[in-house]
Amino acid sequence: MRTGPARGRDGLFHEAAFYASDEEFLEVVVPFLAGGVAAGEPTVSIFADHRQRLLRGALGADSGVVFIDGGRHYSRPAAAIRRHREMLAGYVADGATQIRITGDVPHPGVGVPWEWWARYEAAANEVYDEFPMYGLCPYDTRTTPHDVLDDVRRTHTHVVAPDGQRLPSPVYQDPRQFLATAVTSWPDPIEARPPACELTDPPPAQARAAVTDLQRVAALGDDDLNGIVLSVSEAVTNAHIHGRPPVRMRAWAEPGRIVVTVSDTGPGPADPVVGMMPAGGPGGLGLWLTHQMCAYVSLRRDPSGFTIRMIAGTSD
């Protein structure tokens, strides 16, 4: 039987909380974790080091909470979803009727582009809904930009009020409506410069060769280079097969990073959750792999067509 605000509900109960001090953080998160442990529920904390230390200190040794490194877990949205789903499936197989998970999703306030994490927060309402998960996502209002906080309210079904009440979010949007209309694509600053490479209707082999040639500037590690080369090849192939001509590829490089955009004049993938899960639709598996191999991926739909942006190395 489920406990707390999720009592009597099926699937994901997805709430956001907002805090402006370490004390307020603990006031929200400690009761959430302690309540899960007291109910005998698997209870998981996925934060960066500072907040994990705060929680360990407040909860004490042998708290019964499972602590997971947030930096690693939230390295990429698609990887976070895969890890979450594996963990949830394991707990359900062991008989859990509710799993409590809380963590801090990356955002620009901690130096991480938001667009694909906004897609993650919206997609969570679908990709975790087959599990009895009670998820709490706390955001620090001192560092989180206002537009991100607006997205958070639109992607969580419930919010924690200052007095601790769990209330329905008055601005919550259906995930597919949010993903199709509300997410703003983030341009990389390097795109203000002329591209190092610009190709029209390139075959995949030419695109791969052009990206590989940028390695003389970027000097990426082998995994990063292989990931961006394969991802660009997949994006160009998808654009030729599923998009509309012309297909344009533009690429930039500087020491430690490569940025590539691939555009066509079609509408892009029909499924707005594409890339978050290994979907079976056209190009779905390749986009999912791209989301796991690149340091950052953004998708943009506008009147001129569809663009995928891929970054290897670091995302500035």
Residue pairs with C-beta under 8 A, 6 or more apart in sequence:
1 7
1 97
2 8
2 9
2 97
2 98
2 132
2 134
3 35
3 36
3 39
3 41
3 98
4 35
4 39
4 134
5 13
5 15
5 134
5 158
5 166
6 13
6 98
6 132
6 134
10 132
11 128
11 129
11 130
11 131
11 132
11 133
12 124
12 125
12 128
12 129
12 131
12 133
12 134
12 135
13 133
13 134
13 135
13 157
13 158
14 124
14 125
14 128
14 135
14 137
14 155
14 156
14 157
14 158
15 135
15 136
15 137
15 156
15 157
15 158
15 159
15 160
15 166
16 136
16 137
16 138
16 139
16 152
16 153
16 155
16 156
16 158
16 159
16 160
16 169
17 28
17 29
17 136
17 137
17 138
17 139
17 159
17 160
18 138
18 139
18 141
18 149
18 159
18 160
19 25
19 27
19 28
19 138
19 139
19 140
19 141
20 140
20 141
20 142
22 54
25 51
25 54
25 138
25 140
26 54
26 55
26 58
28 136
28 138
28 160
28 164
29 45
29 51
29 55
29 102
29 136
29 138
30 55
30 58
30 59
31 164
32 100
32 102
32 136
33 43
33 45
33 55
33 59
33 63
33 65
33 100
33 102
34 59
34 63
35 100
36 42
36 43
36 65
36 98
36 100
36 134
37 43
37 63
37 64
37 65
39 98
41 96
41 97
41 98
41 99
41 100
42 66
42 91
42 96
42 99
42 100
43 64
43 65
43 66
43 99
43 100
44 65
44 66
44 67
44 68
44 87
44 99
44 100
44 101
44 102
44 103
45 52
45 55
45 65
45 66
45 67
45 68
45 102
45 103
46 68
46 69
46 70
46 73
46 74
46 101
46 102
46 103
46 104
47 55
47 70
47 102
47 103
47 104
48 70
48 71
48 104
48 110
49 71
51 70
51 104
52 67
52 69
52 70
55 65
55 67
56 63
56 67
59 65
68 103
70 103
70 104
73 80
73 83
73 103
74 80
74 103
74 104
74 105
74 106
76 116
76 291
76 292
76 294
76 295
77 116
77 117
77 119
77 120
77 123
77 276
77 291
78 275
78 276
78 277
78 288
78 291
78 292
79 292
80 120
81 120
81 123
81 124
81 127
81 276
81 277
82 292
84 101
84 128
85 127
85 128
85 131
87 99
88 99
88 128
88 131
88 133
89 131
91 99
92 99
92 131
92 132
96 132
97 132
98 132
98 133
98 134
99 131
99 132
99 133
99 134
100 133
100 134
100 135
100 136
101 133
101 134
101 135
101 136
102 135
102 136
102 137
102 138
103 137
104 137
104 138
104 139
104 140
105 117
105 120
105 121
105 137
105 139
106 112
106 117
107 114
107 117
107 139
107 144
107 145
107 148
108 114
108 145
108 148
109 140
109 143
109 144
109 145
109 148
110 143
112 315
113 186
113 296
113 298
113 315
114 145
114 147
114 148
114 151
114 186
115 183
115 184
115 185
115 186
115 298
116 275
116 291
116 296
116 297
116 298
118 148
118 151
118 155
118 182
118 183
119 179
119 183
119 272
119 273
119 275
119 276
119 299
120 276
121 137
121 151
121 152
121 155
121 156
122 154
122 155
122 173
122 175
122 178
122 179
122 183
123 175
123 179
123 273
123 276
123 277
124 135
124 155
125 155
125 157
125 175
126 175
126 273
127 273
127 276
127 277
128 135
136 160
137 152
137 156
139 148
139 149
139 152
141 149
144 152
147 184
150 171
151 178
151 182
151 183
153 159
153 169
153 171
153 172
154 169
154 171
154 172
154 173
154 178
154 182
155 172
155 173
155 175
155 178
156 169
156 172
157 168
157 169
157 172
158 166
158 167
158 168
158 169
159 166
159 167
159 169
160 166
160 167
161 167
173 182
175 272
175 273
176 272
176 273
179 272
179 273
180 272
180 301
185 298
185 299
185 300
185 307
185 309
186 298
187 309
188 252
188 259
188 309
188 311
188 315
188 316
189 316
190 252
190 254
190 257
190 259
190 316
191 250
191 252
191 259
191 261
193 252
195 250
195 251
195 252
196 214
196 217
196 251
196 252
196 253
197 210
197 211
197 213
197 214
197 249
197 250
197 251
198 248
198 249
198 250
198 251
199 206
199 207
199 210
199 248
199 249
199 250
200 246
200 247
200 248
200 249
201 240
201 245
201 246
201 247
202 210
202 236
202 247
202 249
203 236
204 233
204 236
204 237
204 240
207 232
207 233
207 236
207 249
207 262
208 229
208 232
208 233
210 249
210 251
211 228
211 229
211 232
211 251
211 258
211 260
212 225
212 229
214 251
214 253
214 258
215 225
215 258
217 253
217 254
217 255
218 225
218 253
218 254
218 255
218 256
218 257
218 258
218 312
218 313
219 255
219 256
220 228
220 256
220 257
220 258
220 312
220 313
224 295
224 312
224 313
225 258
225 312
226 293
227 293
227 294
227 312
228 258
228 260
228 293
228 294
228 310
228 311
228 312
230 289
230 290
230 293
231 260
231 289
231 290
231 293
231 294
231 297
231 310
232 249
232 251
232 260
232 262
232 310
234 283
234 286
234 287
234 289
234 290
235 260
235 262
235 286
235 290
235 308
235 310
236 247
236 249
236 262
237 286
238 282
238 283
238 286
238 287
239 247
239 262
239 263
239 264
239 266
239 306
240 247
241 282
241 283
242 266
242 269
242 282
242 283
243 264
243 265
243 266
243 268
243 305
243 306
244 264
244 265
244 266
244 305
245 264
245 265
246 264
246 265
247 262
247 263
247 264
248 261
248 262
248 263
248 264
249 260
249 261
249 262
249 263
250 260
250 261
250 263
251 258
251 259
251 260
251 261
252 258
252 259
252 260
253 259
256 313
256 314
257 295
257 311
257 312
257 313
257 314
257 315
257 316
258 311
258 312
258 313
259 309
259 310
259 311
260 309
260 310
260 311
261 307
261 308
261 309
261 310
262 307
262 308
262 310
263 304
263 305
263 306
263 307
263 308
264 305
264 306
265 304
265 305
266 305
266 306
267 301
267 305
267 306
268 299
268 301
268 305
268 306
269 281
269 282
269 283
269 284
269 287
269 299
269 306
270 281
271 279
271 281
271 284
273 279
274 281
274 283
274 284
274 287
274 288
274 299
275 287
275 288
275 290
275 291
275 297
275 299
276 288
276 291
277 284
277 288
278 284
278 285
278 288
279 285
279 287
279 288
287 308
290 297
290 308
290 310
291 297
294 310
294 311
294 312
295 311
295 312
295 313
295 314
295 315
296 309
296 310
296 311
296 315
297 308
297 309
297 310
297 311
298 308
298 309
299 306
299 307
299 308
299 309
300 306
300 307
300 308
300 309
